[in-house]
Amino acid sequence: MVFVTRKTHFNAAHRLHNSSKSDEWNKKTFGKCNHPNWHGHNYVMEVTVAGEPNPETGFIIDLSDLKKIIEEKIVEPCDHKNLNLDVPFLEGILPSSENLVKAFYEELKEEVEEASSEGGVLYSVKLYETERNIAEYCPFKKV
């Protein structure tokens, strides 16, 4: 199995707030991330595709195709946006890094796998909220 990864970045605002809980609970649970006027991050995202290279091209996926899919499905809708309010595919999702990587994976999966060589799969999405806070969604890894 060969893995190929494309890295990209975008900037976005969000607020961690569970509307089914009290304001006091939200402030205690989420701290600064619950600020009522939002806060932002310079997100870095890595998308990894796994498979066997096509014998004619040597590619699992053409990286220019992967770049285009990521731009259309994630960067365009999310960059310089409010993740709570402006991104239709995130509606109803508490935008923690953990929830975002799962949503991004689901948003990318079909098109990435269609563009991959036969049997290629979207292996994982990794999101750096900061250089020290990172979430990864990889349904193939068992804990």
Disulfide bonds with the S-S distance in Angstrom:
none
